[in-house]
């Protein structure tokens, strides 16, 4: 199992420094899904402490999203997909990885704040699950995260996506939904 975890971490870290195709899934679907899951998991939380933590985490998550987008590099392949959208590639680099690690550490910290007693094995298991969620759509969609993990994911992924769309307007073309009738002549 340890070798599998190391291989997953290696794949995740390596992917951070390689160009990967920009997708609507990463920039639109994941933040939207995370927002829905956050709202569903947060609706039963009514304590003032939880609301204060949520506000702080939202602000911290937005800051992390800005950090993660700060050194993103975009490559235009000069190709288009079947919907005539430009195919762009993104390289996230060190700030993304550092932001991801900070987000993970904050999640562990909030769990400890709420009374979890985590040993090294449990932290390793959490790390494995988070890396797996980042690498696998199935793991992300079937994962059982708490409200604060969803909140951090919404804040970081939405801010990251918004920043790179604003800084690189061509990304908007790459992720927008194209109406097939729109491009036809009359």
C-alpha positions as CSV (number, residue, x, y, z in Angstrom):
1,X,0.0,0.0,0.0
2,X,2.8,2.4,0.8
3,X,4.4,2.0,-2.6
4,X,0.9,2.7,-4.2
5,X,0.6,5.9,-2.1
6,X,4.1,7.0,-3.1
7,X,3.3,6.4,-6.8
8,X,0.1,8.4,-6.6
9,X,1.9,11.3,-4.8
10,X,4.6,11.2,-7.5
11,X,2.0,11.3,-10.3
12,X,0.2,14.2,-8.7
13,X,3.4,16.2,-8.1
14,X,4.8,15.4,-11.6
15,X,1.5,16.5,-13.1
16,X,1.7,19.9,-11.4
17,X,4.9,20.6,-13.4
18,X,3.6,19.4,-16.8
19,X,1.3,20.9,-19.3
20,X,-2.2,19.4,-19.0
21,X,-5.3,20.2,-21.2
22,X,-7.6,22.9,-19.9
23,X,-11.0,21.4,-19.3
24,X,-14.4,22.7,-18.4
25,X,-14.6,19.9,-15.8
26,X,-11.6,21.3,-13.8
27,X,-12.6,25.0,-14.1
28,X,-16.4,24.8,-13.9
29,X,-17.8,21.4,-12.9
30,X,-15.5,20.8,-9.9
31,X,-16.1,24.2,-8.3
32,X,-19.9,23.9,-8.9
33,X,-20.1,20.4,-7.5
34,X,-18.0,21.4,-4.5
35,X,-20.3,24.4,-3.9
36,X,-23.4,22.1,-3.9
37,X,-21.7,19.6,-1.6
38,X,-20.5,22.3,0.7
39,X,-24.1,23.7,1.0
40,X,-25.5,20.3,1.6
41,X,-23.0,19.4,4.3
42,X,-23.1,22.9,5.8
43,X,-26.8,23.3,6.1
44,X,-26.9,21.4,9.5
45,X,-24.1,23.5,11.0
46,X,-25.6,26.2,13.1
47,X,-23.0,27.1,15.7
48,X,-21.4,30.5,15.7
49,X,-18.0,28.9,15.9
50,X,-18.6,27.0,12.7
51,X,-19.8,30.1,10.9
52,X,-16.8,32.1,12.1
53,X,-14.5,29.2,10.9
54,X,-16.3,29.1,7.6
55,X,-15.7,32.8,7.0
56,X,-12.1,32.5,7.9
57,X,-11.7,29.4,5.7
58,X,-13.4,31.2,2.8
59,X,-11.0,34.1,3.0
60,X,-8.0,31.8,3.4
61,X,-9.2,29.6,0.6
62,X,-9.6,32.7,-1.7
63,X,-6.0,33.7,-0.9
64,X,-4.7,30.2,-1.6
65,X,-6.6,30.2,-4.9
66,X,-4.8,33.5,-5.9
67,X,-1.5,31.9,-4.9
68,X,-2.2,28.8,-6.9
69,X,-2.9,30.8,-10.0
70,X,0.0,33.2,-9.6
71,X,2.6,31.3,-11.8
72,X,0.3,29.4,-14.1
73,X,1.7,29.1,-17.6
74,X,-0.7,28.6,-20.6
75,X,0.3,26.9,-23.9
76,X,-1.8,27.3,-27.0
77,X,-1.6,24.1,-29.1
78,X,-3.1,26.0,-32.1
79,X,-5.6,23.2,-32.5
80,X,-9.3,23.1,-31.9
81,X,-11.5,20.3,-30.5
82,X,-14.7,18.9,-32.1
83,X,-16.7,21.9,-30.9
84,X,-14.2,24.4,-32.5
85,X,-12.9,25.5,-29.1
86,X,-9.1,26.2,-28.8
87,X,-7.2,23.4,-27.1
88,X,-5.0,25.0,-24.4
89,X,-2.7,23.5,-21.9
90,X,-1.9,24.7,-18.4
91,X,1.2,24.2,-16.3
92,X,0.4,24.9,-12.6
93,X,3.9,24.9,-11.1
94,X,5.2,25.4,-7.5
95,X,2.6,27.9,-6.2
96,X,-0.2,25.4,-7.0
97,X,1.5,22.6,-5.2
98,X,2.3,24.8,-2.2
99,X,-1.3,26.0,-2.1
100,X,-2.5,22.4,-2.2
101,X,-0.3,21.4,0.7
102,X,-1.4,24.5,2.7
103,X,-5.1,23.5,2.0
104,X,-4.4,19.9,3.1
105,X,-2.7,21.1,6.3
106,X,-5.6,23.5,7.1
107,X,-8.0,20.6,6.6
108,X,-6.1,18.5,9.1
109,X,-5.9,21.5,11.5
110,X,-9.6,22.0,11.4
111,X,-10.2,18.3,12.0
112,X,-7.9,18.5,15.1
113,X,-9.8,21.7,16.2
114,X,-13.0,19.7,16.1
115,X,-11.5,17.0,18.3
116,X,-10.0,14.5,15.9
117,X,-7.0,12.7,17.3
118,X,-4.9,11.8,14.2
119,X,-1.8,9.7,14.2
120,X,0.7,9.5,11.4
121,X,-1.1,6.6,9.8
122,X,-4.4,8.5,9.7
123,X,-2.7,11.6,8.3
124,X,-1.1,9.4,5.6
125,X,-4.5,8.0,4.8
126,X,-6.0,11.5,4.5
127,X,-3.2,12.5,2.2
128,X,-3.8,9.4,0.1
129,X,-7.5,10.1,-0.2
130,X,-6.9,13.8,-1.1
131,X,-4.3,12.9,-3.8
132,X,-6.7,10.3,-5.1
133,X,-9.5,12.8,-5.3
134,X,-7.2,15.2,-7.3
135,X,-6.3,12.4,-9.7
136,X,-9.6,10.6,-10.1
137,X,-13.0,12.0,-10.9
138,X,-14.6,8.9,-9.4
139,X,-12.8,9.4,-6.1
140,X,-13.8,13.1,-6.0
141,X,-17.5,12.5,-6.8
142,X,-17.8,9.5,-4.4
143,X,-15.7,11.0,-1.6
144,X,-17.2,11.8,1.8
145,X,-15.7,15.1,2.9
146,X,-16.8,17.4,5.7
147,X,-18.2,20.9,5.1
148,X,-14.9,22.6,5.7
149,X,-13.1,20.5,3.1
150,X,-15.8,21.3,0.6
151,X,-15.6,25.0,1.5
152,X,-11.9,25.1,1.0
153,X,-12.3,23.3,-2.3
154,X,-14.9,25.8,-3.5
155,X,-12.8,28.8,-2.4
156,X,-9.5,27.6,-3.9
157,X,-10.8,26.0,-7.1
158,X,-13.2,28.9,-7.9
159,X,-10.6,31.5,-7.3
160,X,-7.9,29.6,-9.2
161,X,-10.2,29.2,-12.2
162,X,-11.5,32.8,-12.1
163,X,-7.9,34.1,-12.0
164,X,-6.6,32.1,-14.9
165,X,-9.7,32.9,-17.0
166,X,-9.2,36.7,-16.3
167,X,-5.5,36.6,-16.9
168,X,-5.8,34.4,-20.0
169,X,-9.0,35.3,-21.8
170,X,-8.5,32.6,-24.4
171,X,-9.3,30.0,-21.7
172,X,-12.8,31.3,-21.6
173,X,-13.1,30.2,-25.3
174,X,-11.6,26.8,-24.4
175,X,-14.1,26.0,-21.7
176,X,-17.3,27.7,-22.9
177,X,-20.2,25.6,-24.2
178,X,-20.5,26.0,-27.9
179,X,-23.9,25.9,-29.6
180,X,-23.6,23.9,-32.7
181,X,-26.3,25.9,-34.5
182,X,-24.5,29.2,-33.6
183,X,-21.7,28.6,-36.0
184,X,-23.9,27.7,-39.0
185,X,-24.5,30.3,-41.7
186,X,-28.0,31.3,-42.5
